[in-house]
Amino acid sequence: MQLAVARFWFEGNAFSPLPTTLASFRAREWTCGPAALAAARGTESELAAVADFADAHPDWDVTVLRCCSANPGGPIEDEVLAGIRDEIVGGLAGQPWDAVYLSLHGAAIARSEPAADLALVRGVAGVTPAPIGASFDLHANLDPAIAPLLAAASGYRTYPHVDMKATAARVLDQLLRVVRGETRPRIVVHPLHLLLPSFNMRTASGPMGEVLDAARALERAPLIDVSVFGGFPYADAPSTGASVLAVTDGDRGAAEHAAGVVGDALRSRTTAFAPHLLDPGAGLRLALDGPPGLVAVTDPADNPLSGGAADTPALLRALLDARPGVPAVFAYFADAALVARAQAAGEGAAIDVTLGGRHGPSFGTGVPVHARVARLTHARFVNEGPMERGLAVDLGDSAVLDVDGVEVVVTSRVGAANDPAFFAAQGIDLAQVRLLCVKAKNHFRAAFEPLCARIVDVDCPGPASADLRSLPFRHALPSRPVRPTP
């Protein structure tokens, strides 16, 4: 038996100042063949589930085609998307596959293609009659047109996403049952035409947790899978928004009914998804008035895992104005030129620099500071987890600047600062830090909730602002997104 595997994982932010190029994919994940599975073993990733499948089913030959991912950012350059699609589709063409598994995100956009995941699946379906299974991120923007192309599907059930491997395993199990003739899958995607901010989509509790409980309660024969997608509003594509996917054994009516029931459960909780965030100054005061120990203030509007460029200055400006008087860390700005300046100056040197605003003043002008080069470092580490545990991350050369007693991290490339290993790589002992300011959102909590006495989210200008009214939507429907609570 022949299983083909490919991965295309990207979340597009139409408002991000960073274009997504081939280098963006090569910097995060660009692999294929046996090396892809070898690197995935022991991690909490989709490809780790593929490696487990290969081990458990020696009667299957597993061929890994192009597997790639990029940090969330602006639309993919058209020629890059075409190259990835052509490589994957070309690798599938003319071969006697028994099944195809695709690890997708579901919110990929390109400059001329607002539904890049759908375009890839269409290409795959056009060259092979084999059943296709796909896994999706909880923030996928699913076009209903993708449903008839798939024989198996499921989405992440956790946010922060700590079940990537488990989701892929569910899809592979569905595919196996299809190939064995044990099921006759029917798949429905039910769009809800809602733009929902993701702050209150954490799945441990709250509205999304309640909706997921409703979905789990329906998963009995003939229903195989009911997945809830909160959507990613910043993609600003025609299919952007929340949806429900249902997979059933032969009974399309059951799939439509389940998707409608769960969709109604989500729709009835629409207002519960609207966040109430403090301004940066108030958030800093609340954090510092909190219990002893490490406290964190997050800036979700510039979160790199929402398409932020690690460049907006509002939180740093508020932090310096607050003069916290406690051991404080700001993470971070991505500015390769500034890292090079710090390297040229050397550790201990004083330099005058501007932090943030490198991509223009749309979200605030940069902050001029007098800094001391505290350390020259490297932002290369392996995630400790639980999210993406075992994933190697390389944000290039980096530096830690001392600005009025605040340690400011500067890296050469954009990536998430959601793992304690990021800070260890900068020579920062979190046990000695009182205030941690981070460009991050809910994924940060997976590793840091056990470490922090308090985490406060604040509302700043940025390409992933909680206030969807502040962003120039052009394509997403409907035109009235959910608004934050006043």
Residue pairs with C-beta under 8 A, 6 or more apart in sequence:
1 57
1 59
1 60
1 61
1 98
1 99
1 179
2 60
2 61
2 63
2 95
2 96
2 97
2 98
2 99
3 53
3 60
3 61
3 62
3 63
3 97
3 98
3 99
3 100
3 101
3 175
4 63
4 65
4 91
4 92
4 95
4 97
4 99
4 100
4 101
4 128
4 130
5 47
5 50
5 62
5 63
5 64
5 65
5 67
5 100
5 101
5 102
5 103
6 64
6 65
6 66
6 67
6 88
6 91
6 92
6 100
6 101
6 102
6 103
6 124
7 29
7 46
7 47
7 66
7 67
7 68
7 69
7 102
7 103
7 104
8 66
8 68
8 69
8 84
8 88
8 102
8 103
8 104
8 105
8 108
8 116
8 117
8 120
9 29
9 46
9 68
9 69
9 70
9 103
9 104
9 105
9 137
10 20
10 25
10 69
10 70
10 72
10 76
10 105
10 107
10 108
10 116
11 72
11 105
11 107
11 108
11 137
11 139
11 232
11 235
11 305
11 306
11 307
12 20
12 72
12 73
12 74
12 75
12 76
12 107
12 108
12 109
12 110
12 116
12 232
12 234
12 235
12 237
12 307
13 72
13 73
13 74
13 232
13 234
13 235
13 306
13 307
13 308
13 463
13 464
14 74
14 75
14 109
14 234
14 235
14 236
14 237
14 474
14 475
15 234
15 236
15 307
15 463
15 464
15 471
15 472
16 72
16 73
16 74
16 234
16 307
16 308
16 309
16 463
17 74
17 309
17 311
17 359
17 360
17 362
17 463
18 24
18 73
18 74
18 307
18 309
18 359
18 414
19 73
19 74
19 75
19 77
20 70
20 73
20 74
20 75
20 76
20 77
20 80
21 77
21 80
22 77
22 80
22 83
24 70
24 71
24 73
25 68
25 69
25 70
25 80
25 84
27 70
27 71
27 394
27 413
28 69
28 70
28 71
28 415
29 67
29 68
29 69
29 70
30 67
30 68
31 39
31 64
31 67
31 68
32 64
32 65
32 66
32 67
33 64
34 64
36 47
36 64
36 67
37 47
37 50
37 51
37 54
37 62
37 64
38 51
39 47
40 47
40 48
40 50
40 51
41 48
41 51
42 48
42 390
43 165
43 388
43 389
43 390
43 391
44 162
44 164
44 165
44 385
44 386
44 387
44 388
44 389
44 390
45 164
45 165
45 168
45 388
45 390
45 391
46 103
46 135
46 164
46 165
46 167
46 168
47 64
47 67
47 103
47 168
48 165
48 168
49 165
49 166
49 167
49 168
49 169
49 172
50 62
50 64
50 101
50 168
50 172
52 169
53 60
53 62
53 169
53 172
54 60
54 62
57 176
60 98
63 91
65 87
65 88
65 91
65 92
66 84
66 87
66 88
66 91
67 103
68 84
69 105
70 76
71 304
71 305
71 414
71 415
71 416
72 304
72 305
72 306
72 307
72 308
73 307
73 309
73 414
74 307
75 109
75 110
75 111
76 108
76 109
76 110
76 111
76 116
77 110
77 111
78 110
78 111
78 112
78 113
80 110
81 108
81 110
81 113
81 116
81 119
84 120
85 119
85 120
85 123
88 120
88 123
88 124
89 120
89 123
89 124
89 126
89 127
92 100
92 124
92 127
92 128
93 127
93 128
94 127
95 128
97 128
97 130
98 130
98 179
99 130
99 131
99 132
99 133
99 175
99 176
99 178
99 179
100 124
100 128
100 130
100 131
100 132
100 133
101 132
101 133
101 134
101 135
101 168
101 171
101 172
101 175
102 120
102 121
102 124
102 132
102 133
102 134
102 135
103 134
103 135
103 168
104 117
104 120
104 121
104 134
104 135
104 136
104 137
104 140
105 117
105 136
105 137
105 139
105 140
106 117
106 136
106 137
106 139
106 140
106 141
106 142
106 155
106 229
107 117
107 137
107 139
107 140
107 141
107 231
107 232
107 235
107 240
108 116
108 117
109 115
109 116
109 235
109 236
109 237
110 116
113 119
114 235
114 237
114 238
114 239
114 475
115 141
115 143
115 237
115 238
115 239
117 136
117 140
117 146
118 143
118 145
118 146
118 239
121 132
121 134
121 146
121 149
121 150
122 149
124 132
124 149
125 132
125 149
131 151
131 152
131 175
131 178
131 179
131 185
132 149
132 150
132 151
132 152
133 150
133 151
133 152
133 153
133 171
133 172
133 174
133 175
133 178
134 146
134 150
134 152
134 153
134 171
135 153
135 154
135 155
135 156
135 164
135 167
135 168
135 170
135 171
136 142
136 153
136 154
136 155
136 156
136 167
136 227
136 229
136 245
137 155
137 156
137 161
138 155
138 156
138 157
138 158
138 159
138 161
138 201
138 203
138 228
138 229
138 230
139 159
139 198
139 201
139 229
139 230
139 231
139 232
140 155
140 229
140 231
140 232
140 243
141 229
141 231
141 232
141 235
141 237
141 239
141 240
141 241
141 243
142 189
142 191
142 229
142 239
142 243
142 245
143 189
143 191
143 238
143 239
144 188
144 189
144 190
144 191
144 243
146 189
147 187
147 188
147 189
147 245
148 187
150 185
150 187
151 174
151 175
151 178
151 185
151 187
152 171
152 174
152 175
152 178
152 185
152 247
153 171
153 174
153 187
153 225
153 227
153 245
153 247
154 167
154 170
154 171
154 174
154 225
154 227
154 245
154 247
155 167
155 227
155 228
155 229
155 245
156 163
156 164
156 167
157 163
157 166
157 167
157 203
157 212
157 227
158 203
159 198
159 201
159 202
159 203
159 208
159 230
159 442
159 443
160 202
160 386
160 387
160 442
160 443
160 444
160 445
160 446
161 387
161 443
162 385
162 386
162 387
162 446
164 388
170 225
174 183
174 185
174 224
174 225
174 247
177 183
178 185
183 224
183 249
183 250
184 249
184 250
185 224
185 247
185 248
185 249
185 250
186 247
186 248
186 249
186 250
186 251
186 252
186 255
187 245
187 246
187 247
187 248
187 255
188 245
188 246
188 248
188 252
188 255
188 256
188 259
189 243
189 244
189 245
189 259
190 243
190 244
190 245
190 246
190 256
190 259
190 260
190 263
191 239
191 241
191 242
191 243
192 241
192 242
192 243
192 244
192 263
192 266
192 267
193 241
193 477
193 478
194 231
194 241
194 242
194 266
194 267
194 270
194 478
194 482
195 231
195 233
195 240
195 241
195 242
195 468
195 476
195 478
195 481
195 482
196 230
196 231
196 233
196 241
196 242
196 270
196 273
196 482
197 233
197 273
197 274
197 275
197 466
197 468
197 481
197 482
197 484
198 230
198 232
198 306
198 441
198 442
199 273
199 275
199 277
199 300
199 441
199 442
199 457
199 466
200 206
200 207
200 208
200 272
200 273
200 274
200 275
201 207
201 208
201 230
201 273
201 442
202 208
202 209
202 442
202 445
203 209
203 212
206 272
207 266
207 269
207 272
207 273
208 228
208 230
208 273
210 265
210 269
211 228
211 262
211 265
211 266
211 269
212 228
214 261
214 262
214 265
215 226
215 227
215 228
215 244
215 258
215 262
216 226
218 226
218 258
218 261
218 262
219 225
219 226
221 249
222 248
222 249
222 250
222 251
222 254
223 246
223 247
223 248
223 249
223 254
223 255
223 258
224 247
224 248
224 249
225 245
225 246
225 247
226 244
226 245
226 246
226 247
226 258
226 259
226 262
227 244
227 245
227 246
228 242
228 244
228 262
228 266
229 242
229 243
229 244
229 245
230 242
230 273
231 240
231 241
231 242
231 243
232 240
233 240
233 241
233 468
233 476
233 481
234 306
234 307
234 463
234 464
234 471
235 476
236 471
236 473
236 474
236 475
236 476
237 475
237 476
238 475
238 476
238 477
240 475
240 476
240 477
241 476
241 477
242 266
243 263
244 258
244 259
244 260
244 262
244 263
244 266
245 259
246 254
246 255
246 256
246 258
246 259
246 262
247 255
248 254
248 255
248 258
270 482
271 482
273 482
274 482
274 483
274 484
274 485
275 457
275 466
275 484
275 485
276 484
276 485
277 283
277 300
277 457
277 458
277 459
277 466
277 484
278 286
278 456
278 457
278 458
278 459
279 318
279 458
279 459
280 297
280 299
280 314
280 315
280 317
280 318
280 319
280 458
280 459
280 460
281 318
281 321
281 322
282 458
283 297
283 456
283 457
283 458
284 297
284 318
284 319
284 322
284 324
284 435
284 437
284 456
284 458
285 322
286 454
286 456
287 295
287 296
287 297
287 435
287 454
287 456
288 295
288 322
288 324
288 326
288 434
288 435
290 453
290 454
291 453
291 454
292 453
293 434
293 452
293 453
294 430
294 431
294 433
294 434
294 436
294 451
294 452
294 453
295 434
295 435
295 436
295 452
295 453
295 454
295 455
295 456
296 435
296 436
296 437
296 438
296 444
296 448
296 452
296 454
296 455
296 456
297 315
297 319
297 435
297 436
297 437
297 438
297 455
297 456
297 457
297 458
298 437
298 438
298 439
298 440
298 441
298 444
298 455
298 456
298 457
298 458
299 312
299 314
299 315
299 437
299 438
299 439
299 440
299 458
299 460
299 462
300 306
300 440
300 441
300 457
300 462
300 464
300 466
301 308
301 312
301 363
301 459
301 460
301 461
301 462
301 463
301 464
301 465
301 466
302 308
302 309
302 310
302 311
302 312
302 315
302 363
302 439
302 460
302 462
302 463
302 464
303 439
303 440
303 441
303 464
304 310
304 334
304 414
304 415
304 416
304 417
304 439
304 440
305 416
305 418
305 440
305 441
305 443
306 441
306 463
306 464
307 463
307 464
308 414
308 439
308 462
308 463
308 464
309 334
309 359
309 414
309 463
310 332
310 333
310 334
310 411
310 414
310 439
311 333
311 334
311 335
311 356
311 357
311 358
311 359
311 363
312 356
312 357
312 363
312 364
312 439
312 460
312 461
312 462
313 355
313 356
313 357
313 363
313 364
313 365
313 366
313 367
314 363
314 364
314 460
314 461
314 462
315 330
315 437
315 439
315 458
315 460
316 330
316 355
316 356
316 367
316 408
316 437
317 364
317 367
319 328
319 330
319 406
319 435
319 437
320 367
320 369
320 403
320 404
320 406
323 404
324 406
324 434
324 435
325 405
326 434
326 435
327 432
327 433
327 434
327 435
328 405
328 406
328 407
328 433
328 434
328 435
328 436
328 437
329 406
329 407
329 408
329 409
329 423
329 428
329 433
329 435
329 436
329 437
330 406
330 407
330 408
330 409
330 437
331 409
331 417
331 422
331 423
331 426
331 436
331 437
331 438
331 439
332 408
332 409
332 410
332 411
332 417
332 438
332 439
333 355
333 356
333 358
333 408
333 409
333 410
333 411
334 395
334 410
334 411
334 412
334 413
334 414
335 355
335 358
335 410
335 411
335 412
336 396
336 397
336 412
336 413
338 353
338 355
338 399
338 410
339 396
339 397
339 398
339 399
339 410
339 411
339 412
340 397
341 351
341 353
342 349
342 351
342 373
342 376
342 399
342 401
342 410
343 376
343 397
343 399
345 351
345 373
346 373
346 376
347 373
347 374
347 375
347 376
348 372
348 373
349 372
349 373
350 370
350 371
350 372
350 373
351 370
351 371
351 372
351 373
351 401
352 368
352 369
352 370
352 371
353 368
353 369
353 371
353 401
354 366
354 367
354 368
354 369
355 366
355 367
355 369
355 403
355 408
355 410
356 364
356 366
356 367
357 363
357 364
357 365
357 366
357 367
358 366
362 461
363 460
363 461
363 462
363 463
364 460
364 461
369 401
369 403
369 404
370 403
371 401
371 402
371 403
371 408
372 401
372 402
373 399
373 400
373 401
373 402
374 400
374 401
374 402
374 407
375 399
375 400
375 426
375 427
376 397
376 398
376 399
377 397
377 398
377 399
377 400
377 425
377 426
377 427
378 396
378 397
378 398
378 425
379 393
379 394
379 395
379 396
379 397
379 398
379 409
379 411
379 412
379 413
379 415
379 422
379 425
379 426
380 392
380 393
380 394
380 395
380 396
380 425
381 392
381 393
381 419
381 421
381 422
381 424
381 425
382 390
382 391
382 392
382 393
382 421
383 389
383 390
383 391
383 392
383 393
383 419
383 421
384 419
384 420
384 421
384 447
385 419
385 446
385 447
386 446
386 447
387 418
387 419
387 443
387 446
387 447
388 419
393 415
393 416
393 419
393 421
393 422
394 413
395 411
395 412
395 413
395 414
395 415
396 411
396 412
396 413
397 411
397 412
398 409
398 410
398 411
398 412
398 425
398 426
399 409
399 410
400 407
400 408
400 409
400 410
400 426
400 427
400 428
401 407
401 408
401 410
402 408
407 428
409 417
409 426
409 428
416 422
416 440
416 443
417 423
417 438
417 439
417 440
417 444
418 440
418 443
418 444
418 446
418 447
418 448
419 447
420 430
420 447
420 448
420 451
423 430
430 436
430 451
436 452
438 444
441 457
441 464
444 455
445 455
448 455
449 455
459 465
459 466
459 467
459 484
461 470
463 471
465 471
466 484
467 483
467 484
468 481
468 482
468 483
469 481
469 483
473 479
473 481
